[in-house]
Amino acid sequence: MSAREIEERVMKGLMIGSTCVVGGILLFIIATVLVKGLPAFSLGMLTRVPEGGYYLGKEGGILNAILGSVLLGVGATALAGLAGLPVALYLNAYLGKNSRLALLVRFSLDVLWGIPSIVYGAFGFAVLVLLGMRASLLAGTLTVALLILPIVVRSMDEVLKLVPFELKEAAFALGSTRLEMAIRVLARHSLPGLVAALLIAFGRGIGDAASVLFTAGFTDSVPRSLFGPVATLPLAIFYQLGTPFPEVQARGYASAFVLTILVLAVSLVSRYLLRRMSGWK
């Protein structure tokens, strides 16, 4: 056996081993949530709010946290999309590939992407204190929007980079302005990828706890106002697993199961949309 064949087999074995490790970790996490959470899962968890003493083992559910997470995630994703799409279009329609400004913007976004979410939470809390505001759905939404904004912009940026250069040149040859080219060529051609970027950001937003710990607050009631506190599933899981009562801890794993299903549903919807829109022009 030659040295090249040995190298090929070794590298192939490492690839297969790495894939099995990653897949095994995912299956282990899902199995842990299922085994510990399913016994405590019930339909009442999804349709009821916590009653008095819920975190001490009394009756109730997590409807408030489910609705709060969805409202916060949708609002933050909408804000991040509205702010991020123009930036991504500007990078690809108005700035050159090797533009120093474009490189600086992309580097800054990569740095922001890597900042821990607790830093965003601390920043949001500092702004709240400065403005004299209290923890609320609005504050949590704005903080999460800042958290997922780099994800939205960089994901959209990478998608827009895949548009063939010939399409841009053809648009200019037909007399299109840069704005018309950005909207009618770049955005339209990349629509499935742009939708996927928003869904990825949404999944990141609803699953984060640190950024909303100091900004969104927590409440046992269903959110009714942008200026009132709101419960989220990650914080509900955190509080339930932090109690010394086994039945409440089991509910925490059941809540984690609900969050997992929610994120899985978002992933499936994104794949469905990509498949349906892949031929959209």
Secondary structure, DSSP 8 states (H G I E B T S, - for coil): --HHHHHHHHHHHHHHHHHHHHHHHHHHHHHHHHHHHGGG--HHHHH----TTGGGT-S---HHHHHHHHHHHHHHHHHHHHHHHHHHHHHHHTS-TT-HHHHHHHHHHHHHHHS-HHHHHHHHHHHHHHHT--S-HHHHHHHHHHHHHHHHHHHHHHHHHTS-HHHHHHHHHTT--HHHHIIIIIIHHTHHHHHHHHHHHHHHHHT--HHHHTTT---SS----TTS----HHHHHHHHHTSS-HHHHHHHHHHHHHHHHHHHHHHHHHHHHHHHHTT--
